[in-house]
Amino acid sequence: MRLCPQTGCTSAGIVKRNNRYCVVYTYKHTNGTLKQKWETFTDLADAKNRKKEVEYKESVGTFVAPQCRTLKDLLKEYVTLYGRTKWALSTYQSNTALISNYIEPLIGSMKLQDLTTRVIEGYYQRLLKYEAVDPMCGKRQHQYVSPGTVRSVHKILRSAFEQAVKWELMEKNPCIYATLPKYTAKKRDIWTAETLFHALEVCDDPRLRLCINLSFSCSLRLGELLGLTWDCVDISPESIEAGRASIYINKELQRVDIASLNALENKNVITRFPSLSSRCTTVQVLKSPKTDSSIRTIFLPKTVAEMLVHYKAEQDMTKDALGAEYADYNLVVAGPLGMPTEQSTINGALKQLIEENDLPKVVFHSFRHSSITYKLKLNGGDIKAVQGDSGHAQASMVTEQYAHILDDDRRLNAQRFGDFFYQHHGAEPEALPRAEQSTPKASPVDTDAAAALAKLLADPSMATLIKNLAKNL
């Protein structure tokens, strides 16, 4: 086998052992001796990818064989060899923050052979009594680490130890059977349609009003909304008239850590916006979404499409008035001088709207939940259609989050089933006289919803908006 003079590494080969595939190569140890390395994979494709990676890095002189004694050593190798290849920018940023804030300070110095399942479980309990850290600035938050954060730490450790097993640095993964702290996902509060339209009536901020309408009608995440550009908006008169007005989601706006951005060499970044100060450690970027399912076309209700037409006309007037002072990045939701809008700006405006009008407290992401909730109700639970708008990677993610909505239809199915087959002694529905076929009795919740809907429909503008929304979903 050919030996590289720079790294001491030979060309890699693949050896099958039982149902596993081992990538085998020889490398030069730090003490100058040659050693053979076996890295084990359960999937042949993963083994082939690793073989190519070893040979490529060996050819350019950057290959370093995994040699780790402590957890800190392993995590450094893990981030370099695995994280930079597999993780998206936001994932890299959050995972490296979790490693530096919660893993390395507590158990980073421990030797790999000392990390057992029992040790890991004890670490999780210690972590629950550890002061939480702001992931962006590193400041203490004067509150304990949450069970949700512990689960995120567990996910990183389990993946890192899995790589260590493949690299034959550990015999088994101590996280596989580790017991996690009990965690209950917090239910997100949302506004009813009546509250939402009242908020839009009293909102005097055109930018916030547009953001709420877009998020609610299109099921958008805030980063997707703020990253929307006019070239991805089809609001031509012909499209609006034919009911084909749409937006195309293919990027998102995000504020990221500059160190993470440089480490990943601007991975998936489309546009990097200038920093306001040389001392800033973060920067705003337009980047491609993490998953392919997030790239989608969403059809607009006619009312919302017309809002965009008016909003663009006003924005064009501003551009003409400011001339060269306007930094034109073609953003739909731009700042006064064309720069991207911070998520904190929209969140702050929403908080002010809620406080000034005594509205129920929600976060901006709640509008996405409201959107999906009402779409499921309007289309009778068509999960795939809603998934196409929401950009969820799997339909199961919709059913897990919104099962309570689908339960309403299932409850009515049970009532109808009982009416047809038990109260009428098994007679087929078609055989029953029309007068005898029972209609499920409306619950108090249904009655209240009907009253609220009737009140909304009494307002012509609200009725038009709701009807257009239902027509275009």
C-alpha positions in Angstrom: 0.0 0.0 0.0 1.2 3.5 -0.8 2.3 5.6 2.2 1.8 9.4 2.2 5.0 11.1 3.3 3.1 14.0 4.9 0.5 12.1 7.0 1.9 8.6 7.1 -1.5 7.3 5.9 -2.0 4.5 3.4 -4.8 4.2 0.9 -7.9 2.9 2.8 -9.6 -0.4 2.1 -13.0 -1.9 3.2 -13.2 -5.3 4.9 -16.5 -7.0 5.7 -16.8 -8.6 9.1 -20.1 -10.4 9.7 -22.8 -7.8 9.0 -20.4 -4.8 9.4 -18.0 -3.0 7.1 -14.6 -1.8 8.4 -12.5 1.0 6.8 -8.9 -0.1 7.3 -5.8 2.2 6.8 -2.4 2.6 8.3 -1.3 5.9 9.8 1.7 7.4 11.5 1.2 7.9 15.3 2.5 11.0 17.0 5.4 9.0 18.4 6.5 8.1 14.8 5.4 4.5 14.7 3.0 3.1 12.1 -0.4 1.9 13.3 -3.3 0.3 11.6 -6.8 1.7 12.2 -10.1 -0.1 11.8 -13.3 2.0 11.7 -16.5 0.0 11.8 -19.8 0.9 10.0 -23.1 -0.9 9.8 -23.9 0.5 6.4 -21.7 -0.1 3.3 -22.5 3.4 1.9 -21.2 5.0 5.1 -18.0 2.9 4.9 -17.5 4.0 1.3 -18.0 7.6 2.1 -15.5 7.4 5.0 -13.0 5.6 2.7 -13.3 8.4 0.2 -12.9 11.0 3.0 -9.8 9.4 4.3 -8.2 9.1 0.9 -9.1 12.7 -0.1 -7.7 14.2 3.1 -4.6 12.0 2.8 -4.1 13.3 -0.7 -4.2 17.0 0.3 -2.2 16.4 3.5 -5.0 17.2 6.0 -5.8 13.8 7.3 -5.7 13.2 11.1 -6.6 9.8 12.5 -8.9 9.8 15.5 -6.8 9.5 18.7 -8.7 10.4 21.8 -8.2 9.8 25.5 -10.7 12.1 27.1 -14.3 13.1 26.2 -13.0 16.6 25.3 -10.6 15.0 22.8 -13.4 13.0 21.3 -15.7 15.9 21.0 -13.0 17.9 19.2 -12.6 15.1 16.7 -16.3 14.6 16.4 -17.0 18.2 15.5 -14.1 18.3 13.0 -14.7 15.0 11.3 -18.5 14.7 11.6 -20.1 18.0 12.6 -18.6 20.1 9.9 -19.7 17.6 7.3 -23.1 16.7 8.5 -24.5 19.7 10.4 -26.3 22.7 9.0 -25.1 26.1 10.2 -27.8 26.5 12.8 -27.2 23.0 14.1 -23.4 23.5 14.2 -23.9 26.7 16.2 -26.3 25.3 18.8 -24.4 22.0 19.2 -21.0 23.6 19.7 -22.6 26.0 22.2 -24.1 23.0 24.2 -20.7 21.3 24.1 -18.7 24.3 25.4 -21.4 25.3 28.0 -22.6 22.1 29.4 -20.4 19.1 28.4 -16.8 20.1 28.6 -17.0 22.0 31.9 -18.6 19.1 33.7 -17.3 15.8 32.2 -14.9 16.9 29.4 -11.8 15.8 31.3 -13.1 12.2 31.9 -11.4 9.3 30.1 -13.5 7.6 27.6 -13.2 4.2 29.3 -14.6 5.7 32.5 -17.8 6.9 30.9 -20.4 4.3 31.7 -24.2 4.5 31.5 -24.3 5.0 35.3 -21.9 7.9 35.0 -23.9 9.5 32.2 -27.2 9.2 34.2 -25.5 10.9 37.2 -24.2 13.7 34.9 -27.8 14.3 33.6 -29.0 14.7 37.2 -26.1 17.1 37.9 -26.9 19.1 34.8 -30.5 19.8 36.1 -28.9 21.7 39.0 -26.5 23.6 36.8 -27.0 27.2 35.9 -28.2 27.7 32.3 -26.2 29.7 29.8 -27.4 32.0 27.0 -26.2 30.2 23.8 -25.5 33.4 21.9 -23.6 35.5 24.5 -22.5 32.9 27.0 -24.0 34.8 30.0 -25.6 33.0 32.9 -29.4 33.1 32.9 -30.0 32.7 36.7 -32.1 29.6 36.1 -31.4 25.9 36.0 -30.9 23.8 32.9 -34.2 22.5 31.6 -35.0 18.8 30.9 -35.4 19.8 27.2 -31.8 21.0 27.2 -30.6 17.8 28.8 -32.3 15.9 26.0 -30.4 18.0 23.5 -27.1 17.3 25.3 -28.0 13.6 25.3 -28.6 13.6 21.5 -25.1 15.1 20.9 -23.4 12.6 23.3 -25.2 9.6 21.8 -24.1 10.6 18.3 -20.5 11.4 19.4 -20.2 8.0 21.2 -21.6 6.2 18.2 -18.8 7.7 16.1 -16.3 6.7 18.8 -17.5 3.1 18.5 -17.1 3.2 14.7 -13.6 4.6 15.2 -12.9 1.8 17.7 -12.2 4.2 20.5 -14.9 2.8 22.7 -16.4 -0.7 22.9 -20.0 0.4 23.4 -22.1 3.5 23.5 -22.9 4.4 27.2 -25.9 6.7 26.2 -28.0 3.9 24.5 -29.6 2.7 27.8 -29.2 6.0 29.8 -32.4 7.2 31.5 -33.4 10.7 30.7 -35.1 13.2 33.0 -38.9 13.4 32.6 -39.8 15.9 30.0 -43.2 17.3 29.1 -43.5 19.5 26.0 -45.1 22.8 26.7 -48.3 23.4 24.8 -48.1 26.5 22.7 -50.9 29.0 23.1 -52.6 30.3 20.0 -55.2 33.0 19.1 -58.7 32.2 17.9 -59.7 33.6 14.6 -61.7 36.3 16.4 -58.7 37.4 18.5 -56.5 37.4 15.5 -58.7 39.6 13.3 -59.2 42.0 16.3 -55.5 42.3 16.7 -55.1 43.0 12.9 -57.8 45.7 13.3 -56.0 47.5 16.1 -52.4 47.0 14.7 -51.1 50.3 13.3 -47.7 48.9 12.3 -47.9 48.0 8.5 -44.9 45.8 8.6 -46.1 43.8 11.6 -49.6 43.5 10.1 -48.1 42.1 6.9 -46.0 39.6 8.8 -49.0 38.3 10.8 -51.1 37.9 7.7 -48.3 36.1 5.8 -47.5 33.8 8.7 -51.1 33.0 9.4 -52.2 32.4 5.7 -49.0 30.7 4.6 -47.9 28.8 7.8 -44.5 30.5 7.6 -41.7 30.4 10.2 -40.4 33.8 11.1 -37.0 33.2 9.5 -38.7 32.1 6.2 -40.9 35.2 6.2 -38.0 37.7 6.8 -35.9 36.0 4.2 -38.6 36.2 1.5 -37.5 38.2 -1.6 -39.7 39.7 -4.3 -38.3 37.5 -7.0 -40.0 34.6 -5.1 -43.4 36.3 -5.0 -46.0 35.9 -7.8 -48.6 38.6 -7.4 -49.2 39.5 -11.0 -52.8 40.6 -11.8 -53.3 37.4 -14.0 -52.1 35.1 -11.2 -54.3 36.8 -8.6 -57.4 36.7 -10.9 -56.8 33.0 -11.6 -56.2 32.1 -8.0 -52.5 31.2 -8.6 -50.8 34.0 -6.6 -48.0 32.3 -4.6 -44.7 32.6 -2.8 -41.7 30.4 -3.2 -39.8 29.5 0.0 -36.2 28.6 -0.7 -34.2 30.5 1.9 -34.4 31.9 5.4 -32.9 34.8 7.4 -30.9 34.0 10.4 -28.4 35.7 12.7 -25.5 33.4 13.2 -22.2 33.3 15.1 -19.3 34.5 12.9 -17.0 31.8 14.4 -19.4 29.1 13.3 -19.9 30.7 9.9 -16.1 30.7 9.3 -15.7 27.2 10.6 -18.2 25.9 8.1 -16.7 28.1 5.4 -20.1 29.9 4.7 -21.8 26.5 4.2 -25.3 27.0 2.6 -25.0 30.8 2.9 -26.6 32.7 0.0 -26.0 36.3 1.2 -24.0 37.6 4.1 -25.1 41.0 5.2 -22.6 43.7 6.4 -22.2 44.0 10.2 -23.1 47.3 11.8 -19.9 47.2 14.0 -16.5 45.5 13.7 -16.9 44.3 17.2 -20.0 42.2 16.4 -19.6 38.5 17.0 -22.7 37.6 15.0 -24.0 38.5 11.5 -27.2 38.2 9.6 -27.3 35.8 6.6 -29.7 34.5 4.0 -29.2 30.7 3.9 -30.8 27.7 2.3 -33.2 25.7 4.6 -32.0 22.7 6.6 -34.2 20.2 4.8 -35.5 19.9 1.2 -39.1 19.7 2.5 -38.8 23.3 3.6 -38.4 24.4 0.0 -42.0 24.8 -1.2 -44.5 26.9 -3.1 -47.4 28.2 -1.1 -50.6 29.6 -2.7 -51.8 33.0 -1.4 -55.4 33.9 -0.5 -56.5 36.7 -2.8 -56.8 39.2 0.1 -53.2 38.6 1.2 -51.9 38.7 -2.4 -53.5 42.2 -2.7 -52.0 43.3 0.6 -48.6 42.4 -0.9 -49.4 44.4 -4.1 -50.1 47.5 -2.0 -47.1 46.9 0.3 -44.7 46.6 -2.7 -46.1 49.8 -4.2 -45.3 51.7 -1.0 -41.9 50.1 -0.7 -41.0 51.1 -4.3 -42.0 54.7 -3.5 -39.6 54.6 -0.5 -36.8 53.3 -2.7 -37.3 56.1 -5.2 -37.4 58.7 -2.5 -34.2 57.5 -0.8 -32.2 56.6 -4.0 -28.7 55.4 -3.2 -29.3 55.6 0.5 -31.6 52.5 0.2 -29.7 49.2 0.3 -31.8 47.2 -2.0 -31.5 43.4 -1.2 -35.0 42.8 -2.8 -36.4 41.8 0.6 -40.1 41.8 1.1 -39.9 42.6 4.8 -37.1 45.1 4.8 -36.0 47.7 7.3 -36.4 51.5 6.6 -33.2 51.6 4.6 -33.5 48.2 2.9 -31.5 46.1 5.4 -32.9 42.8 6.7 -35.3 43.0 9.6 -34.2 41.4 12.9 -36.4 38.7 14.4 -36.2 40.6 17.7 -37.7 43.7 16.0 -40.9 41.7 14.9 -41.1 39.9 18.3 -40.8 43.3 20.1 -43.5 44.9 17.9 -45.8 41.9 18.7 -45.2 42.2 22.4 -46.0 45.9 22.3 -49.2 45.2 20.4 -50.3 42.6 22.9 -49.6 44.8 25.9 -51.2 48.0 24.5 -54.4 46.1 23.6 -54.6 43.6 26.4 -54.5 40.6 24.1 -53.7 37.0 25.1 -49.9 36.5 25.3 -48.5 34.5 22.4 -45.2 34.4 20.5 -44.9 35.0 16.8 -44.4 31.3 16.0 -48.0 30.8 17.4 -49.4 32.2 14.1 -47.8 29.3 12.3 -49.6 27.0 14.7 -52.9 28.9 14.3 -52.5 28.6 10.5 -52.0 24.9 10.6 -54.9 24.5 13.1 -57.4 26.3 10.9 -56.2 24.7 7.7 -56.8 21.2 9.2 -60.3 22.3 10.3 -61.2 23.8 6.9 -60.0 20.9 4.8 -61.3 18.1 7.0 -57.9 16.9 8.2 -56.1 16.7 4.9 -52.6 16.2 6.5 -50.6 16.0 3.2 -52.1 19.3 1.9 -51.2 21.1 5.2 -47.7 19.4 5.2 -47.1 20.9 1.8 -47.7 24.4 3.1 -46.0 24.0 6.5 -42.8 22.4 5.2 -42.7 19.7 7.8 -40.3 16.9 6.8 -42.8 14.2 7.6 -46.6 14.0 7.8 -46.2 12.4 11.2 -44.8 15.7 12.6 -48.1 17.3 11.7 -50.2 14.6 13.4 -48.1 14.6 16.5 -48.4 18.4 16.9 -52.0 18.7 15.9 -53.6 15.4 17.0 -56.1 17.4 19.2 -57.7 18.9 16.1 -58.0 15.5 14.3 -59.6 14.2 17.5 -62.6 16.5 17.0 -63.4 14.8 13.7 -62.8 11.3 15.3 -65.2 12.2 18.1 -67.9 13.2 15.6 -67.3 9.9 13.7 -67.9 8.0 16.9 -71.2 9.9 17.4 -72.3 9.2 13.9 -71.3 5.6 14.1 -73.3 5.2 17.3 -76.4 6.9 15.7 -76.4 4.8 12.6 -75.5 1.3 13.8 -76.5 1.1 17.5 -79.5 3.4 18.0 -81.0 2.0 14.7 -80.0 -1.7 15.5 -77.5 -2.1 12.8 -79.5 -0.7 9.9 -77.4 0.6 7.0 -77.4 4.4 6.7 -78.9 4.3 3.2 -81.9 2.2 4.5 -82.9 4.8 7.1 -85.6 7.3 6.4 -84.0 10.8 6.1 -86.0 12.1 9.0 -84.6 9.3 11.3 -81.0 9.9 10.4 -79.6 11.6 13.5 -77.3 14.6 13.4 -74.7 14.8 16.2 -75.7 17.3 18.9 -73.5 20.4 18.9 -71.3 20.7 22.0 -71.0 23.9 23.9 -67.6 24.5 22.3 -69.1 24.0 18.8 -71.9 26.5 19.7 -69.4 29.1 20.9 -67.3 28.7 17.8 -70.4 29.1 15.6 -71.4 32.3 17.5 -67.9 33.7 17.1 -67.9 32.8 13.4 -71.3 34.5 12.9 -70.0 37.6 14.6 -67.0 37.7 12.2 -69.1 37.1 9.1 -71.3 40.1 10.1 -68.3 42.3 9.3 -68.1 42.3 5.4 -64.3 42.7 5.3 -63.7 39.9 7.7 -66.2 37.7 5.9 -64.4 38.3 2.6 -61.0 37.5 4.1 -62.2 34.2 5.7 -64.0 33.1 2.5 -61.0 33.8 0.4 -58.8 32.0 2.8 -61.0 28.9 2.7 -61.3 29.1 -1.1 -57.5 29.1 -1.7 -56.4 26.6 0.9 
